[in-house]
Amino acid sequence: MKELFEERREIYSLHNSRVETDHLEAEEVANYIVDTLKLGWDLYSKKKVYRLG
């Protein structure tokens, strides 16, 4: 498992998210995560449609 992780470390680092949680309520953190995921989905879906178009 460790060997596989080491092989994929660079890929993982490109697809990793970090959220600063200091001084935030749990709901604020959750909303931030949801909003960033939605943004990513929107960007990806537009890119995908663009490729097909």
A tleap script that builds the chain and sets N, CA, C and O, in Angstrom:
source leaprc.protein.ff14SB
mol = sequence {
  NMET LYS GLU LEU PHE GLU GLU ARG ARG GLU
  ILE TYR SER LEU HIE ASN SER ARG VAL GLU
  THR ASP HIE LEU GLU ALA GLU GLU VAL ALA
  ASN TYR ILE VAL ASP THR LEU LYS LEU GLY
  TRP ASP LEU TYR SER LYS LYS LYS VAL TYR
  ARG LEU CGLY
}
set mol.1.N position { 0.829 -1.183 0.000 }
set mol.1.CA position { 0.000 0.000 0.000 }
set mol.1.C position { 0.883 1.260 0.000 }
set mol.1.O position { 0.622 2.208 -0.741 }
set mol.2.N position { 1.910 1.256 0.824 }
set mol.2.CA position { 2.804 2.419 0.891 }
set mol.2.C position { 3.493 2.651 -0.454 }
set mol.2.O position { 3.651 3.793 -0.887 }
set mol.3.N position { 3.896 1.576 -1.103 }
set mol.3.CA position { 4.559 1.701 -2.402 }
set mol.3.C position { 3.610 2.331 -3.435 }
set mol.3.O position { 4.016 3.197 -4.209 }
set mol.4.N position { 2.365 1.895 -3.439 }
set mol.4.CA position { 1.375 2.462 -4.349 }
set mol.4.C position { 1.158 3.946 -4.058 }
set mol.4.O position { 1.070 4.761 -4.976 }
set mol.5.N position { 1.073 4.285 -2.775 }
set mol.5.CA position { 0.924 5.692 -2.402 }
set mol.5.C position { 2.101 6.512 -2.919 }
set mol.5.O position { 1.910 7.589 -3.485 }
set mol.6.N position { 3.302 6.012 -2.728 }
set mol.6.CA position { 4.493 6.744 -3.173 }
set mol.6.C position { 4.490 6.929 -4.688 }
set mol.6.O position { 4.894 7.981 -5.183 }
set mol.7.N position { 4.040 5.918 -5.426 }
set mol.7.CA position { 3.968 6.031 -6.882 }
set mol.7.C position { 2.978 7.109 -7.304 }
set mol.7.O position { 3.189 7.795 -8.304 }
set mol.8.N position { 1.910 7.256 -6.551 }
set mol.8.CA position { 0.831 8.176 -6.919 }
set mol.8.C position { 0.874 9.505 -6.162 }
set mol.8.O position { -0.027 10.331 -6.312 }
set mol.9.N position { 1.891 9.711 -5.371 }
set mol.9.CA position { 1.960 10.902 -4.520 }
set mol.9.C position { 1.757 12.196 -5.310 }
set mol.9.O position { 0.993 13.060 -4.879 }
set mol.10.N position { 2.413 12.345 -6.439 }
set mol.10.CA position { 2.293 13.575 -7.229 }
set mol.10.C position { 0.857 13.764 -7.734 }
set mol.10.O position { 0.328 14.874 -7.707 }
set mol.11.N position { 0.244 12.694 -8.186 }
set mol.11.CA position { -1.151 12.769 -8.650 }
set mol.11.C position { -2.057 13.189 -7.506 }
set mol.11.O position { -2.923 14.048 -7.672 }
set mol.12.N position { -1.853 12.580 -6.340 }
set mol.12.CA position { -2.672 12.928 -5.176 }
set mol.12.C position { -2.510 14.400 -4.811 }
set mol.12.O position { -3.484 15.062 -4.453 }
set mol.13.N position { -1.298 14.907 -4.899 }
set mol.13.CA position { -1.068 16.301 -4.505 }
set mol.13.C position { -1.781 17.282 -5.435 }
set mol.13.O position { -2.142 18.383 -5.020 }
set mol.14.N position { -1.981 16.888 -6.677 }
set mol.14.CA position { -2.690 17.751 -7.625 }
set mol.14.C position { -4.197 17.741 -7.402 }
set mol.14.O position { -4.898 18.656 -7.833 }
set mol.15.N position { -4.687 16.721 -6.738 }
set mol.15.CA position { -6.130 16.566 -6.529 }
set mol.15.C position { -6.483 16.588 -5.049 }
set mol.15.O position { -7.381 15.874 -4.602 }
set mol.16.N position { -5.788 17.393 -4.314 }
set mol.16.CA position { -5.974 17.478 -2.875 }
set mol.16.C position { -6.538 18.849 -2.523 }
set mol.16.O position { -6.177 19.858 -3.128 }
set mol.17.N position { -7.418 18.867 -1.551 }
set mol.17.CA position { -7.983 20.140 -1.099 }
set mol.17.C position { -7.589 20.387 0.346 }
set mol.17.O position { -7.471 19.458 1.146 }
set mol.18.N position { -7.391 21.643 0.659 }
set mol.18.CA position { -7.113 22.031 2.040 }
set mol.18.C position { -8.104 23.112 2.433 }
set mol.18.O position { -8.404 24.014 1.651 }
set mol.19.N position { -8.600 23.008 3.640 }
set mol.19.CA position { -9.575 23.969 4.131 }
set mol.19.C position { -9.080 24.510 5.461 }
set mol.19.O position { -8.845 23.753 6.403 }
set mol.20.N position { -8.924 25.824 5.531 }
set mol.20.CA position { -8.573 26.460 6.797 }
set mol.20.C position { -9.820 26.462 7.675 }
set mol.20.O position { -10.866 26.972 7.273 }
set mol.21.N position { -9.712 25.903 8.848 }
set mol.21.CA position { -10.887 25.788 9.716 }
set mol.21.C position { -10.796 26.662 10.961 }
set mol.21.O position { -11.737 26.725 11.752 }
set mol.22.N position { -9.673 27.326 11.130 }
set mol.22.CA position { -9.520 28.176 12.308 }
set mol.22.C position { -10.589 29.264 12.326 }
set mol.22.O position { -10.832 29.930 11.320 }
set mol.23.N position { -11.206 29.428 13.453 }
set mol.23.CA position { -12.198 30.480 13.690 }
set mol.23.C position { -13.462 30.331 12.842 }
set mol.23.O position { -14.194 31.303 12.657 }
set mol.24.N position { -13.728 29.132 12.327 }
set mol.24.CA position { -14.939 28.886 11.552 }
set mol.24.C position { -15.813 27.863 12.261 }
set mol.24.O position { -15.320 26.972 12.953 }
set mol.25.N position { -17.100 28.007 12.078 }
set mol.25.CA position { -18.052 27.030 12.598 }
set mol.25.C position { -18.106 25.847 11.630 }
set mol.25.O position { -17.754 25.975 10.458 }
set mol.26.N position { -18.550 24.700 12.134 }
set mol.26.CA position { -18.627 23.493 11.307 }
set mol.26.C position { -19.476 23.723 10.060 }
set mol.26.O position { -19.129 23.256 8.975 }
set mol.27.N position { -20.573 24.433 10.211 }
set mol.27.CA position { -21.451 24.682 9.060 }
set mol.27.C position { -20.766 25.553 8.008 }
set mol.27.O position { -20.976 25.352 6.812 }
set mol.28.N position { -19.957 26.508 8.433 }
set mol.28.CA position { -19.220 27.346 7.489 }
set mol.28.C position { -18.219 26.510 6.694 }
set mol.28.O position { -18.068 26.689 5.486 }
set mol.29.N position { -17.544 25.601 7.380 }
set mol.29.CA position { -16.586 24.724 6.709 }
set mol.29.C position { -17.318 23.825 5.718 }
set mol.29.O position { -16.880 23.662 4.579 }
set mol.30.N position { -18.428 23.246 6.153 }
set mol.30.CA position { -19.212 22.373 5.274 }
set mol.30.C position { -19.695 23.134 4.045 }
set mol.30.O position { -19.617 22.620 2.929 }
set mol.31.N position { -20.189 24.341 4.235 }
set mol.31.CA position { -20.656 25.150 3.103 }
set mol.31.C position { -19.518 25.477 2.142 }
set mol.31.O position { -19.707 25.461 0.926 }
set mol.32.N position { -18.351 25.771 2.678 }
set mol.32.CA position { -17.190 26.058 1.838 }
set mol.32.C position { -16.842 24.843 0.980 }
set mol.32.O position { -16.590 24.971 -0.218 }
set mol.33.N position { -16.829 23.668 1.602 }
set mol.33.CA position { -16.508 22.441 0.867 }
set mol.33.C position { -17.541 22.196 -0.228 }
set mol.33.O position { -17.181 21.899 -1.367 }
set mol.34.N position { -18.808 22.317 0.109 }
set mol.34.CA position { -19.874 22.117 -0.881 }
set mol.34.C position { -19.728 23.109 -2.033 }
set mol.34.O position { -19.820 22.722 -3.198 }
set mol.35.N position { -19.504 24.371 -1.719 }
set mol.35.CA position { -19.372 25.398 -2.759 }
set mol.35.C position { -18.185 25.130 -3.678 }
set mol.35.O position { -18.299 25.297 -4.892 }
set mol.36.N position { -17.053 24.720 -3.122 }
set mol.36.CA position { -15.883 24.464 -3.963 }
set mol.36.C position { -16.082 23.214 -4.814 }
set mol.36.O position { -15.620 23.163 -5.954 }
set mol.37.N position { -16.762 22.209 -4.275 }
set mol.37.CA position { -17.063 21.023 -5.082 }
set mol.37.C position { -17.997 21.371 -6.236 }
set mol.37.O position { -17.796 20.914 -7.361 }
set mol.38.N position { -19.013 22.174 -5.957 }
set mol.38.CA position { -19.936 22.599 -7.019 }
set mol.38.C position { -19.199 23.379 -8.100 }
set mol.38.O position { -19.444 23.181 -9.290 }
set mol.39.N position { -18.302 24.258 -7.689 }
set mol.39.CA position { -17.521 25.026 -8.654 }
set mol.39.C position { -16.686 24.089 -9.527 }
set mol.39.O position { -16.633 24.245 -10.747 }
set mol.40.N position { -16.044 23.127 -8.895 }
set mol.40.CA position { -15.254 22.156 -9.644 }
set mol.40.C position { -16.095 21.366 -10.628 }
set mol.40.O position { -15.690 21.153 -11.771 }
set mol.41.N position { -17.268 20.931 -10.185 }
set mol.41.CA position { -18.167 20.196 -11.078 }
set mol.41.C position { -18.594 21.071 -12.243 }
set mol.41.O position { -18.623 20.613 -13.385 }
set mol.42.N position { -18.927 22.336 -11.964 }
set mol.42.CA position { -19.336 23.252 -13.030 }
set mol.42.C position { -18.207 23.448 -14.040 }
set mol.42.O position { -18.439 23.407 -15.248 }
set mol.43.N position { -17.008 23.657 -13.556 }
set mol.43.CA position { -15.868 23.855 -14.449 }
set mol.43.C position { -15.592 22.606 -15.264 }
set mol.43.O position { -15.332 22.692 -16.464 }
set mol.44.N position { -15.645 21.452 -14.628 }
set mol.44.CA position { -15.377 20.198 -15.326 }
set mol.44.C position { -16.444 19.927 -16.375 }
set mol.44.O position { -16.119 19.541 -17.498 }
set mol.45.N position { -17.710 20.124 -16.028 }
set mol.45.CA position { -18.786 19.823 -16.974 }
set mol.45.C position { -18.728 20.759 -18.177 }
set mol.45.O position { -19.001 20.329 -19.297 }
set mol.46.N position { -18.380 22.021 -17.974 }
set mol.46.CA position { -18.250 22.949 -19.097 }
set mol.46.C position { -17.074 22.561 -19.982 }
set mol.46.O position { -17.155 22.651 -21.207 }
set mol.47.N position { -15.994 22.133 -19.366 }
set mol.47.CA position { -14.822 21.703 -20.118 }
set mol.47.C position { -15.161 20.464 -20.937 }
set mol.47.O position { -14.752 20.345 -22.092 }
set mol.48.N position { -15.903 19.550 -20.339 }
set mol.48.CA position { -16.294 18.317 -21.008 }
set mol.48.C position { -17.202 18.624 -22.199 }
set mol.48.O position { -17.025 18.061 -23.280 }
set mol.49.N position { -18.172 19.517 -22.002 }
set mol.49.CA position { -19.079 19.902 -23.084 }
set mol.49.C position { -18.288 20.585 -24.192 }
set mol.49.O position { -18.534 20.345 -25.374 }
set mol.50.N position { -17.341 21.435 -23.811 }
set mol.50.CA position { -16.531 22.146 -24.795 }
set mol.50.C position { -15.767 21.162 -25.672 }
set mol.50.O position { -15.676 21.351 -26.885 }
set mol.51.N position { -15.216 20.112 -25.063 }
set mol.51.CA position { -14.472 19.115 -25.826 }
set mol.51.C position { -15.376 18.392 -26.818 }
set mol.51.O position { -14.961 18.087 -27.936 }
set mol.52.N position { -16.606 18.121 -26.407 }
set mol.52.CA position { -17.520 17.391 -27.271 }
set mol.52.C position { -18.075 18.270 -28.384 }
set mol.52.O position { -18.431 17.778 -29.455 }
set mol.53.N position { -18.147 19.577 -28.126 }
set mol.53.CA position { -18.748 20.514 -29.064 }
set mol.53.C position { -17.871 20.737 -30.232 }
set mol.53.O position { -18.221 21.502 -31.130 }
savepdb mol mol.pdb
quit
